[in-house]
Amino acid sequence: MKNDLTCGVVRDLLPSYIEGLLGEDSREAVDRHLETCPECRERKEAMAAPAEEAAEPEKEVDYLKRVKKGTVHKIVLAVLCTVLAVAGGYLLKEYVIGRTPEAEYISIENPQVDAENNLNLLADTYWGAYELRGLKSTEENGILTYTAREVRVNPFQTAQGGYRKQIPLSIPLDGLTEVWICGRLVWQDGVVIDRDTLLLLDAKTPYCGDAPALGNIAKLLQVGSRIGRYNISLQTSERPYRWTLEFETAEETTSATWGMSRFLGYQMLALVENLDEVCFHFPSSSGVFTAELASASLARLTEEYNDKHAASWPVHESIKEYAESPLEYQRLVTLLEQMFIGTSGTTVTVVKP
């Protein structure tokens, strides 16, 4: 086929030629013309150069987009793997491995010593979502120590009507002087140690001028719920140092009220090292309990208790000595219950010091 295209026609066709839009015959005709016409060939090359230059950055952009997309996928995958690893570790720690329980959150229910000298109780934790597992015991020098893991309860178990498991224990006491469960003292020298005893000894303070500390002691002793609403005032400028509780109730004070007042007041005297007197002031009457008279009363009651039960509890000269250990404080509570509240916990017998 002869080359019958003029330069003008070829130049008009060059844009379509460069973009590949011409048919086969037209393209061949343009090719034949470009082979023989340097000017048109130059024009074609000049027109094609910007298109090639523009195509190169587009290729680079596409490459960078692919790299960025791949990097984002890798980052998302890494984050997802990290989250799964952390979640898996947490679930393993909470539901399988567990943690060391804290002594103050160990619950001991129904501790009783039976006729065969076995301490029977139910061990648990106050954390509602956890239970004790893997209880183990070791004994050394008459001290029996239990350890356990605190493990989260399976939520599917509770959803299906399951429940947390209390651990029943029957501990032979022969040859033992102390029993500890997960860091909490439970029994010592024939006496079961209440949780309240441990909490109150932790709240013990050396100075009666520390109003927040005294308020905490009164709260732990449940003065408000046992007697009524009250305000506190302190005498700390000179001896005798006095802690006064002024009650708002206008009801007539009964023997039960005075018995409970002494029961609580004696414990206050024991728990505040330099406290000399405790005053319970009611609208119609007042009562002052001194450390000196309380000490004398407890000495006499201890001797009576030893005679009655064939025991050998030490007779202390000062009420302050009862706050030196959980054992002595628990003995103090036992003596005060017999002196002022009675064994039933409801009948109050007031014994004047």
ZAGURO-405137 format. One record per residue (C-alpha): residue number from 1; x, y, z; residue in one letter. Coordinates in steps of 0.25 Angstrom, whole numbers, plus 5000, padded with zeros to 4 digits. Layout:
ZAGURO-405137
+-----+------+------+------+----+
!   i !   xx !   yy !   zz ! aa !
+-----+------+------+------+----+
! NUM !    X !    Y !    Z !  A !
...
+-----+------+------+------+----+
END
This chain:
ZAGURO-405137
+-----+------+------+------+----+
!   i !   xx !   yy !   zz ! aa !
+-----+------+------+------+----+
!   1 ! 5000 ! 5000 ! 5000 !  M !
!   2 ! 5006 ! 5013 ! 4996 !  K !
!   3 ! 5008 ! 5024 ! 5005 !  N !
!   4 ! 4998 ! 5034 ! 5002 !  D !
!   5 ! 4996 ! 5042 ! 5015 !  L !
!   6 ! 5001 ! 5056 ! 5015 !  T !
!   7 ! 5008 ! 5062 ! 5027 !  C !
!   8 ! 4996 ! 5070 ! 5031 !  G !
!   9 ! 4987 ! 5058 ! 5032 !  V !
!  10 ! 4998 ! 5050 ! 5039 !  V !
!  11 ! 4999 ! 5061 ! 5050 !  R !
!  12 ! 4984 ! 5061 ! 5052 !  D !
!  13 ! 4985 ! 5046 ! 5054 !  L !
!  14 ! 4997 ! 5046 ! 5063 !  L !
!  15 ! 4989 ! 5048 ! 5076 !  P !
!  16 ! 4980 ! 5036 ! 5073 !  S !
!  17 ! 4992 ! 5029 ! 5068 !  Y !
!  18 ! 5000 ! 5031 ! 5081 !  I !
!  19 ! 4988 ! 5027 ! 5090 !  E !
!  20 ! 4986 ! 5014 ! 5081 !  G !
!  21 ! 4972 ! 5018 ! 5076 !  L !
!  22 ! 4975 ! 5016 ! 5061 !  L !
!  23 ! 4970 ! 5004 ! 5053 !  G !
!  24 ! 4980 ! 4995 ! 5047 !  E !
!  25 ! 4981 ! 5001 ! 5033 !  D !
!  26 ! 4981 ! 5015 ! 5038 !  S !
!  27 ! 4992 ! 5012 ! 5048 !  R !
!  28 ! 5001 ! 5005 ! 5037 !  E !
!  29 ! 4999 ! 5017 ! 5028 !  A !
!  30 ! 5004 ! 5026 ! 5039 !  V !
!  31 ! 5016 ! 5017 ! 5041 !  D !
!  32 ! 5020 ! 5017 ! 5027 !  R !
!  33 ! 5019 ! 5032 ! 5027 !  H !
!  34 ! 5027 ! 5034 ! 5040 !  L !
!  35 ! 5038 ! 5025 ! 5033 !  E !
!  36 ! 5040 ! 5035 ! 5022 !  T !
!  37 ! 5037 ! 5048 ! 5029 !  C !
!  38 ! 5047 ! 5053 ! 5040 !  P !
!  39 ! 5038 ! 5065 ! 5044 !  E !
!  40 ! 5026 ! 5057 ! 5047 !  C !
!  41 ! 5034 ! 5046 ! 5054 !  R !
!  42 ! 5040 ! 5057 ! 5063 !  E !
!  43 ! 5026 ! 5063 ! 5065 !  R !
!  44 ! 5022 ! 5049 ! 5069 !  K !
!  45 ! 5033 ! 5047 ! 5079 !  E !
!  46 ! 5031 ! 5060 ! 5085 !  A !
!  47 ! 5016 ! 5057 ! 5087 !  M !
!  48 ! 5019 ! 5043 ! 5092 !  A !
!  49 ! 5030 ! 5047 ! 5103 !  A !
!  50 ! 5020 ! 5054 ! 5113 !  P !
!  51 ! 5011 ! 5042 ! 5112 !  A !
!  52 ! 5022 ! 5033 ! 5116 !  E !
!  53 ! 5027 ! 5042 ! 5127 !  E !
!  54 ! 5013 ! 5043 ! 5132 !  A !
!  55 ! 5011 ! 5028 ! 5132 !  A !
!  56 ! 5024 ! 5026 ! 5140 !  E !
!  57 ! 5019 ! 5033 ! 5153 !  P !
!  58 ! 5006 ! 5026 ! 5152 !  E !
!  59 ! 5013 ! 5013 ! 5152 !  K !
!  60 ! 5021 ! 5018 ! 5164 !  E !
!  61 ! 5008 ! 5022 ! 5171 !  V !
!  62 ! 5002 ! 5009 ! 5168 !  D !
!  63 ! 5014 ! 5002 ! 5174 !  Y !
!  64 ! 5014 ! 5011 ! 5187 !  L !
!  65 ! 4999 ! 5008 ! 5188 !  K !
!  66 ! 5002 ! 4993 ! 5188 !  R !
!  67 ! 5013 ! 4994 ! 5198 !  V !
!  68 ! 5005 ! 5003 ! 5207 !  K !
!  69 ! 4993 ! 4994 ! 5206 !  K !
!  70 ! 5002 ! 4982 ! 5210 !  G !
!  71 ! 5008 ! 4989 ! 5221 !  T !
!  72 ! 4994 ! 4993 ! 5227 !  V !
!  73 ! 4990 ! 4978 ! 5226 !  H !
!  74 ! 5003 ! 4974 ! 5233 !  K !
!  75 ! 5001 ! 4985 ! 5244 !  I !
!  76 ! 4986 ! 4980 ! 5246 !  V !
!  77 ! 4990 ! 4966 ! 5247 !  L !
!  78 ! 5001 ! 4969 ! 5257 !  A !
!  79 ! 4992 ! 4977 ! 5266 !  V !
!  80 ! 4981 ! 4966 ! 5265 !  L !
!  81 ! 4992 ! 4956 ! 5269 !  C !
!  82 ! 4996 ! 4964 ! 5281 !  T !
!  83 ! 4982 ! 4966 ! 5285 !  V !
!  84 ! 4979 ! 4952 ! 5284 !  L !
!  85 ! 4992 ! 4948 ! 5292 !  A !
!  86 ! 4989 ! 4958 ! 5303 !  V !
!  87 ! 4974 ! 4953 ! 5304 !  A !
!  88 ! 4979 ! 4939 ! 5304 !  G !
!  89 ! 4989 ! 4942 ! 5315 !  G !
!  90 ! 4979 ! 4949 ! 5323 !  Y !
!  91 ! 4969 ! 4938 ! 5322 !  L !
!  92 ! 4980 ! 4927 ! 5325 !  L !
!  93 ! 4984 ! 4935 ! 5338 !  K !
!  94 ! 4970 ! 4938 ! 5343 !  E !
!  95 ! 4963 ! 4925 ! 5340 !  Y !
!  96 ! 4974 ! 4915 ! 5341 !  V !
!  97 ! 4987 ! 4920 ! 5348 !  I !
!  98 ! 4980 ! 4929 ! 5358 !  G !
!  99 ! 4986 ! 4939 ! 5368 !  R !
! 100 ! 4991 ! 4939 ! 5382 !  T !
! 101 ! 4979 ! 4942 ! 5391 !  P !
! 102 ! 4980 ! 4954 ! 5401 !  E !
! 103 ! 4978 ! 4950 ! 5415 !  A !
! 104 ! 4968 ! 4961 ! 5418 !  E !
! 105 ! 4959 ! 4955 ! 5407 !  Y !
! 106 ! 4959 ! 4941 ! 5412 !  I !
! 107 ! 4945 ! 4937 ! 5418 !  S !
! 108 ! 4944 ! 4926 ! 5429 !  I !
! 109 ! 4930 ! 4922 ! 5432 !  E !
! 110 ! 4925 ! 4914 ! 5444 !  N !
! 111 ! 4938 ! 4911 ! 5450 !  P !
! 112 ! 4936 ! 4901 ! 5462 !  Q !
! 113 ! 4944 ! 4891 ! 5470 !  V !
! 114 ! 4937 ! 4878 ! 5471 !  D !
! 115 ! 4938 ! 4867 ! 5482 !  A !
! 116 ! 4949 ! 4860 ! 5475 !  E !
! 117 ! 4957 ! 4873 ! 5475 !  N !
! 118 ! 4956 ! 4876 ! 5461 !  N !
! 119 ! 4954 ! 4890 ! 5455 !  L !
! 120 ! 4943 ! 4890 ! 5445 !  N !
! 121 ! 4940 ! 4901 ! 5436 !  L !
! 122 ! 4937 ! 4906 ! 5422 !  L !
! 123 ! 4948 ! 4914 ! 5414 !  A !
! 124 ! 4945 ! 4924 ! 5403 !  D !
! 125 ! 4948 ! 4937 ! 5398 !  T !
! 126 ! 4940 ! 4950 ! 5399 !  Y !
! 127 ! 4943 ! 4953 ! 5384 !  W !
! 128 ! 4929 ! 4949 ! 5378 !  G !
! 129 ! 4935 ! 4946 ! 5364 !  A !
! 130 ! 4946 ! 4937 ! 5370 !  Y !
! 131 ! 4948 ! 4924 ! 5378 !  E !
! 132 ! 4959 ! 4917 ! 5385 !  L !
! 133 ! 4966 ! 4905 ! 5378 !  R !
! 134 ! 4978 ! 4896 ! 5380 !  G !
! 135 ! 4978 ! 4897 ! 5395 !  L !
! 136 ! 4991 ! 4891 ! 5401 !  K !
! 137 ! 4996 ! 4890 ! 5415 !  S !
! 138 ! 5009 ! 4890 ! 5422 !  T !
! 139 ! 5013 ! 4888 ! 5436 !  E !
! 140 ! 5025 ! 4893 ! 5444 !  E !
! 141 ! 5027 ! 4894 ! 5459 !  N !
! 142 ! 5012 ! 4893 ! 5462 !  G !
! 143 ! 5008 ! 4903 ! 5452 !  I !
! 144 ! 4999 ! 4898 ! 5441 !  L !
! 145 ! 4999 ! 4907 ! 5428 !  T !
! 146 ! 4989 ! 4906 ! 5416 !  Y !
! 147 ! 4992 ! 4912 ! 5403 !  T !
! 148 ! 4983 ! 4913 ! 5391 !  A !
! 149 ! 4980 ! 4920 ! 5378 !  R !
! 150 ! 4969 ! 4930 ! 5375 !  E !
! 151 ! 4963 ! 4927 ! 5362 !  V !
! 152 ! 4952 ! 4934 ! 5355 !  R !
! 153 ! 4939 ! 4926 ! 5354 !  V !
! 154 ! 4935 ! 4921 ! 5340 !  N !
! 155 ! 4923 ! 4931 ! 5336 !  P !
! 156 ! 4917 ! 4920 ! 5328 !  F !
! 157 ! 4916 ! 4911 ! 5340 !  Q !
! 158 ! 4909 ! 4922 ! 5348 !  T !
! 159 ! 4900 ! 4925 ! 5336 !  A !
! 160 ! 4895 ! 4911 ! 5336 !  Q !
! 161 ! 4892 ! 4911 ! 5351 !  G !
! 162 ! 4906 ! 4907 ! 5356 !  G !
! 163 ! 4911 ! 4914 ! 5369 !  Y !
! 164 ! 4925 ! 4917 ! 5376 !  R !
! 165 ! 4930 ! 4905 ! 5383 !  K !
! 166 ! 4933 ! 4907 ! 5398 !  Q !
! 167 ! 4945 ! 4898 ! 5403 !  I !
! 168 ! 4941 ! 4889 ! 5415 !  P !
! 169 ! 4952 ! 4886 ! 5425 !  L !
! 170 ! 4953 ! 4877 ! 5437 !  S !
! 171 ! 4966 ! 4880 ! 5443 !  I !
! 172 ! 4972 ! 4871 ! 5455 !  P !
! 173 ! 4977 ! 4881 ! 5465 !  L !
! 174 ! 4985 ! 4871 ! 5473 !  D !
! 175 ! 5000 ! 4876 ! 5474 !  G !
! 176 ! 4996 ! 4889 ! 5467 !  L !
! 177 ! 4998 ! 4903 ! 5473 !  T !
! 178 ! 4993 ! 4911 ! 5461 !  E !
! 179 ! 4985 ! 4910 ! 5448 !  V !
! 180 ! 4987 ! 4919 ! 5436 !  W !
! 181 ! 4979 ! 4919 ! 5423 !  I !
! 182 ! 4984 ! 4928 ! 5412 !  C !
! 183 ! 4991 ! 4937 ! 5421 !  G !
! 184 ! 4980 ! 4939 ! 5431 !  R !
! 185 ! 4981 ! 4934 ! 5445 !  L !
! 186 ! 4969 ! 4925 ! 5448 !  V !
! 187 ! 4972 ! 4918 ! 5461 !  W !
! 188 ! 4983 ! 4920 ! 5472 !  Q !
! 189 ! 4985 ! 4912 ! 5485 !  D !
! 190 ! 4971 ! 4907 ! 5487 !  G !
! 191 ! 4964 ! 4920 ! 5482 !  V !
! 192 ! 4957 ! 4923 ! 5468 !  V !
! 193 ! 4961 ! 4936 ! 5463 !  I !
! 194 ! 4950 ! 4945 ! 5457 !  D !
! 195 ! 4952 ! 4954 ! 5445 !  R !
! 196 ! 4947 ! 4966 ! 5453 !  D !
! 197 ! 4959 ! 4963 ! 5463 !  T !
! 198 ! 4969 ! 4964 ! 5452 !  L !
! 199 ! 4962 ! 4977 ! 5446 !  L !
! 200 ! 4962 ! 4984 ! 5459 !  L !
! 201 ! 4976 ! 4981 ! 5463 !  L !
! 202 ! 4980 ! 4987 ! 5449 !  D !
! 203 ! 4972 ! 4999 ! 5453 !  A !
! 204 ! 4979 ! 5001 ! 5467 !  K !
! 205 ! 4985 ! 5014 ! 5469 !  T !
! 206 ! 4995 ! 5020 ! 5479 !  P !
! 207 ! 4989 ! 5034 ! 5481 !  Y !
! 208 ! 4975 ! 5037 ! 5485 !  C !
! 209 ! 4976 ! 5051 ! 5478 !  G !
! 210 ! 4976 ! 5044 ! 5464 !  D !
! 211 ! 4961 ! 5046 ! 5462 !  A !
! 212 ! 4960 ! 5039 ! 5448 !  P !
! 213 ! 4967 ! 5026 ! 5454 !  A !
! 214 ! 4957 ! 5027 ! 5466 !  L !
! 215 ! 4945 ! 5029 ! 5456 !  G !
! 216 ! 4950 ! 5016 ! 5449 !  N !
! 217 ! 4951 ! 5008 ! 5462 !  I !
! 218 ! 4936 ! 5012 ! 5465 !  A !
! 219 ! 4932 ! 5009 ! 5451 !  K !
! 220 ! 4938 ! 4995 ! 5452 !  L !
! 221 ! 4932 ! 4993 ! 5466 !  L !
! 222 ! 4918 ! 4996 ! 5459 !  Q !
! 223 ! 4915 ! 5006 ! 5470 !  V !
! 224 ! 4905 ! 5013 ! 5462 !  G !
! 225 ! 4897 ! 5001 ! 5458 !  S !
! 226 ! 4898 ! 4995 ! 5472 !  R !
! 227 ! 4894 ! 5007 ! 5480 !  I !
! 228 ! 4891 ! 5019 ! 5472 !  G !
! 229 ! 4896 ! 5031 ! 5464 !  R !
! 230 ! 4906 ! 5039 ! 5472 !  Y !
! 231 ! 4917 ! 5050 ! 5471 !  N !
! 232 ! 4931 ! 5049 ! 5476 !  I !
! 233 ! 4939 ! 5059 ! 5485 !  S !
! 234 ! 4953 ! 5057 ! 5490 !  L !
! 235 ! 4960 ! 5062 ! 5503 !  Q !
! 236 ! 4975 ! 5062 ! 5500 !  T !
! 237 ! 4980 ! 5075 ! 5506 !  S !
! 238 ! 4983 ! 5068 ! 5519 !  E !
! 239 ! 4982 ! 5055 ! 5527 !  R !
! 240 ! 4973 ! 5048 ! 5527 !  P !
! 241 ! 4971 ! 5047 ! 5512 !  Y !
! 242 ! 4956 ! 5044 ! 5509 !  R !
! 243 ! 4948 ! 5040 ! 5497 !  W !
! 244 ! 4934 ! 5044 ! 5498 !  T !
! 245 ! 4923 ! 5038 ! 5490 !  L !
! 246 ! 4910 ! 5047 ! 5490 !  E !
! 247 ! 4898 ! 5040 ! 5486 !  F !
! 248 ! 4886 ! 5047 ! 5479 !  E !
! 249 ! 4875 ! 5037 ! 5484 !  T !
! 250 ! 4866 ! 5042 ! 5494 !  A !
! 251 ! 4861 ! 5028 ! 5498 !  E !
! 252 ! 4863 ! 5024 ! 5512 !  E !
! 253 ! 4876 ! 5016 ! 5514 !  T !
! 254 ! 4874 ! 5001 ! 5518 !  T !
! 255 ! 4883 ! 4991 ! 5525 !  S !
! 256 ! 4885 ! 4985 ! 5511 !  A !
! 257 ! 4890 ! 4998 ! 5506 !  T !
! 258 ! 4899 ! 5000 ! 5517 !  W !
! 259 ! 4904 ! 4986 ! 5515 !  G !
! 260 ! 4907 ! 4988 ! 5501 !  M !
! 261 ! 4913 ! 5002 ! 5504 !  S !
! 262 ! 4923 ! 4995 ! 5514 !  R !
! 263 ! 4926 ! 4983 ! 5503 !  F !
! 264 ! 4930 ! 4994 ! 5493 !  L !
! 265 ! 4936 ! 5004 ! 5502 !  G !
! 266 ! 4946 ! 4994 ! 5508 !  Y !
! 267 ! 4950 ! 4990 ! 5494 !  Q !
! 268 ! 4953 ! 5005 ! 5491 !  M !
! 269 ! 4961 ! 5006 ! 5503 !  L !
! 270 ! 4970 ! 4994 ! 5499 !  A !
! 271 ! 4971 ! 4999 ! 5484 !  L !
! 272 ! 4976 ! 5013 ! 5488 !  V !
! 273 ! 4989 ! 5012 ! 5495 !  E !
! 274 ! 4989 ! 5025 ! 5503 !  N !
! 275 ! 4974 ! 5026 ! 5505 !  L !
! 276 ! 4970 ! 5027 ! 5520 !  D !
! 277 ! 4955 ! 5028 ! 5519 !  E !
! 278 ! 4943 ! 5026 ! 5510 !  V !
! 279 ! 4930 ! 5033 ! 5513 !  C !
! 280 ! 4917 ! 5029 ! 5507 !  F !
! 281 ! 4908 ! 5041 ! 5508 !  H !
! 282 ! 4893 ! 5040 ! 5506 !  F !
! 283 ! 4882 ! 5051 ! 5507 !  P !
! 284 ! 4878 ! 5046 ! 5521 !  S !
! 285 ! 4890 ! 5039 ! 5526 !  S !
! 286 ! 4905 ! 5037 ! 5525 !  S !
! 287 ! 4915 ! 5026 ! 5528 !  G !
! 288 ! 4930 ! 5027 ! 5529 !  V !
! 289 ! 4939 ! 5015 ! 5527 !  F !
! 290 ! 4954 ! 5016 ! 5532 !  T !
! 291 ! 4965 ! 5008 ! 5527 !  A !
! 292 ! 4969 ! 5005 ! 5542 !  E !
! 293 ! 4956 ! 5000 ! 5546 !  L !
! 294 ! 4954 ! 4992 ! 5533 !  A !
! 295 ! 4968 ! 4985 ! 5536 !  S !
! 296 ! 4964 ! 4981 ! 5550 !  A !
! 297 ! 4950 ! 4976 ! 5545 !  S !
! 298 ! 4957 ! 4967 ! 5534 !  L !
! 299 ! 4967 ! 4962 ! 5544 !  A !
! 300 ! 4957 ! 4957 ! 5553 !  R !
! 301 ! 4948 ! 4951 ! 5541 !  L !
! 302 ! 4960 ! 4944 ! 5536 !  T !
! 303 ! 4963 ! 4937 ! 5549 !  E !
! 304 ! 4948 ! 4933 ! 5549 !  E !
! 305 ! 4949 ! 4928 ! 5535 !  Y !
! 306 ! 4961 ! 4920 ! 5538 !  N !
! 307 ! 4955 ! 4913 ! 5550 !  D !
! 308 ! 4942 ! 4910 ! 5543 !  K !
! 309 ! 4948 ! 4905 ! 5530 !  H !
! 310 ! 4961 ! 4899 ! 5536 !  A !
! 311 ! 4969 ! 4909 ! 5527 !  A !
! 312 ! 4982 ! 4916 ! 5528 !  S !
! 313 ! 4979 ! 4929 ! 5522 !  W !
! 314 ! 4989 ! 4940 ! 5527 !  P !
! 315 ! 4984 ! 4951 ! 5536 !  V !
! 316 ! 4988 ! 4964 ! 5531 !  H !
! 317 ! 4991 ! 4976 ! 5539 !  E !
! 318 ! 4986 ! 4986 ! 5528 !  S !
! 319 ! 4975 ! 4985 ! 5518 !  I !
! 320 ! 4985 ! 4990 ! 5508 !  K !
! 321 ! 4992 ! 4977 ! 5508 !  E !
! 322 ! 4980 ! 4970 ! 5501 !  Y !
! 323 ! 4983 ! 4978 ! 5488 !  A !
! 324 ! 4997 ! 4972 ! 5487 !  E !
! 325 ! 4993 ! 4960 ! 5479 !  S !
! 326 ! 4981 ! 4954 ! 5472 !  P !
! 327 ! 4980 ! 4943 ! 5483 !  L !
! 328 ! 4979 ! 4952 ! 5494 !  E !
! 329 ! 4969 ! 4961 ! 5488 !  Y !
! 330 ! 4960 ! 4949 ! 5484 !  Q !
! 331 ! 4961 ! 4945 ! 5499 !  R !
! 332 ! 4957 ! 4960 ! 5503 !  L !
! 333 ! 4945 ! 4959 ! 5494 !  V !
! 334 ! 4941 ! 4945 ! 5500 !  T !
! 335 ! 4942 ! 4951 ! 5514 !  L !
! 336 ! 4934 ! 4964 ! 5511 !  L !
! 337 ! 4923 ! 4955 ! 5504 !  E !
! 338 ! 4922 ! 4947 ! 5517 !  Q !
! 339 ! 4923 ! 4960 ! 5526 !  M !
! 340 ! 4913 ! 4969 ! 5519 !  F !
! 341 ! 4906 ! 4962 ! 5508 !  I !
! 342 ! 4904 ! 4948 ! 5512 !  G !
! 343 ! 4907 ! 4935 ! 5504 !  T !
! 344 ! 4894 ! 4936 ! 5496 !  S !
! 345 ! 4898 ! 4950 ! 5490 !  G !
! 346 ! 4884 ! 4955 ! 5494 !  T !
! 347 ! 4883 ! 4955 ! 5509 !  T !
! 348 ! 4891 ! 4966 ! 5515 !  V !
! 349 ! 4896 ! 4965 ! 5529 !  T !
! 350 ! 4903 ! 4978 ! 5534 !  V !
! 351 ! 4914 ! 4976 ! 5544 !  V !
! 352 ! 4920 ! 4988 ! 5550 !  K !
! 353 ! 4935 ! 4989 ! 5551 !  P !
+-----+------+------+------+----+
END
